[in-house]
Amino acid sequence: MSYLLYGTDLSAINGVGLNTILTIVSELGTSTDKFHDSKAFVSWLRLAPNNKISGSKVLSSRTPKGLNPLTIALRDAANVIGNQKNGELTMFLNA
């Protein structure tokens, strides 16, 4: 299903199930052209920290609040990967 829409099989990624794929499709639609780069996409997901800097000192680096269903689905997929004992991405998350 995701191969026809995005040109890649998202179900081949460990931790990404049918519900995650359906959330991606429902939130993004059939195209990711509305984001000019990955920074804009991460900002839209509210995963990028909102750094408040004065001079060279970081005053705050909180992630903005917001309930985006796609953000929740991607965090859940990351938690599944992190809880696996053996997996390609497990060592990356546990490092």
Helices and strands as residue ranges (DSSP letters): H 2-6, G 10-12, H 18-28, H 38-44, E 50-54, E 57-62, H 69-83, H 90-93
